[in-house]
Amino acid sequence: MSFILGVDTGGTYTDAVILEDEERVIAFAKALTTHSDLSLGIGSAIQKAVKQRNTAPEKISLVSLSTTLATNALVEGQGDRVALIMIGFKDSDLEKHSIFDALKGDPFLVIGGGHNYAGFEKSPLEKNKLSKWISEIKGVSAYAICSQFAVRNPEHELEAAEIIRKLTDKPVSLSHQLSAKLNGPKRALTAILNARLIALIDLLIIKAEDVIKSLGILAPLMVVRGDGALISAAQAREKPIETILSGPAASIVGARWLTGETEAIISDIGGTTTDIAVLMGGKPAIDPRGASVGPYRTMVEAVAMYTFGLGGDSEVKLQVEGLGGDISLGPKRVIPISLAAAIEPDSIHQTLDSQLKNETPNDFDARFIRRTRASTEPVLSERDDKVYRRIGEQFYPMSEVVKSRLDLQSVVKLVSMGVVQISALTPSDASHVLGKSNAWDKNAAIKAVDLFARRRGGSGELLADSTSQMAERIVCQLTEQTSSSILEMAFSEEKVDFGDKPHVLAKHPLTQFGLSGYNDLIKVNVGINKKIIGLGASALSYYPAVGDKLNCEVILPEHAGVANAIGAVVGKIVMRETGVISSPSEGKYLVHLDGKPVNFTSEVKALKVLEEKLTEKSIQKAKEAGAENVSVNIDREIKTANIENRSVFVEASVLVEASGRPRISKS
């Protein structure tokens, strides 16, 4: 008999699941994710799960962690300040692929250097210019480096990294180590995001390792990658960008394990995001374009996942444009009022009661703010620091902090930096009002919903006549936005081009008429033609209505609320290595792998050497990650051109995949 432990750290909850003999769930537990100290939430969830069945910690032979923290950070625009070095590019190249947007004002340097398509040096690296700039840069947590055609020859990226390491103690993110594909600007974007996430994921893994050791668990720690595969904790710390979509990928693996379904749409609602993917042939599809999270399209290999800023803890907002009184949810996550009141009941209720006595509703009613407990003081501008000083570690009414529009801009900046948190009305609060949830303070939720219902839309009409009516509107809005998100994903994945963008098609009048079964002179029927597997702690509350809306069957499996944690520990270790052979002239075959290109005069010999090297590397990495009984699969793609009635070699790419289950010692 052996026990394995899966842990998922989400934006709101941390889940822990214990499986016996990799076959059945014997214990599971939830604890609030403690952003100020992640070890508290992780430790609490694990301890609860262990105590359920009195599982001896030393009998746990494997621990695996999935997380949505990296995904949430990118969706919400959070992360540390970084610096970018672009080698061999032009300033205009930074305008491509949202590089300036991703930098958000962080420093960057464009210097000479780089290589050509064949991997030969285009011009020398400007080392002195780089050294001088690095010495002048202050207040960054990590560096990102992207050199032109580094995937053909990474020499200049490696040299630049060495200079940075000599001058600083900061981590360095190299683009060629994150993707073997061409497209320098896109690799640069990926390197920026990787650098921005290093501190966040590093802290998470350190906290998780400290917790499992303190509890007497001696098993190694694994981490779920964005494609659902497992990697070692050390590998995750080196490339944290690979953990984006870690939690959603784990949910797909968990859904497959829980239901046995091989063809389905999986929709996982969390506190911050709703993540939607298609299960085909028992496997999640890998996105050939790279993982897309929030506004960014990266070059990270991950499941074809559609992530929407919509969850149980999404902020409820009033749309004041036009004559309507529409509400919308997300994309920002806030702390539900019912949860804030469970943490600090006296101050929250006192403020809500005072606001309810006011004759005129205020935009800041039922909105609170507090600092996150940081180990160091944030570096802020004078204006932002002034606002920050008004905020304490307890929940303060927003009206006492924001005195002007400039103050509100500072609050937005502080939230994006992750140094303060907002508490406001959410669907979770509405669910408490309607009796769909009872986790936190229902009375506080009622007061917050009542305050929101007193507000007026563009037409001047009250948003709702009663608290329950307002709560129903919020839950219905969640159903609408979830259904629209699933439709958008479905239109995106359809093989037929319907001539318009997926988000437009999802909201098109014909689609909406078809969902309601329009039947007059024209008959229009629209629905989802696959089963939907609803996952997440609140799926049972919301997803039956989604199935009704989309005219399809919804499966709500047992343990749907902890599917991520289950998927975190039932997956395989998979290591992929890619190499390329180019041919700058006929009869010349350049193998690009790790360093300067190596020349061969035989295509067969070049392919043989490349495959052997890639196989060796992938097996070694799989074993380093803890895999046993490793199997290898090799894919070749050879491009040729027909010239004067004969086939001429152009380029070849080789993908080697080594996979195996983590090594588990039987007790």
Disulfide bonds with the S-S distance in Angstrom:
none
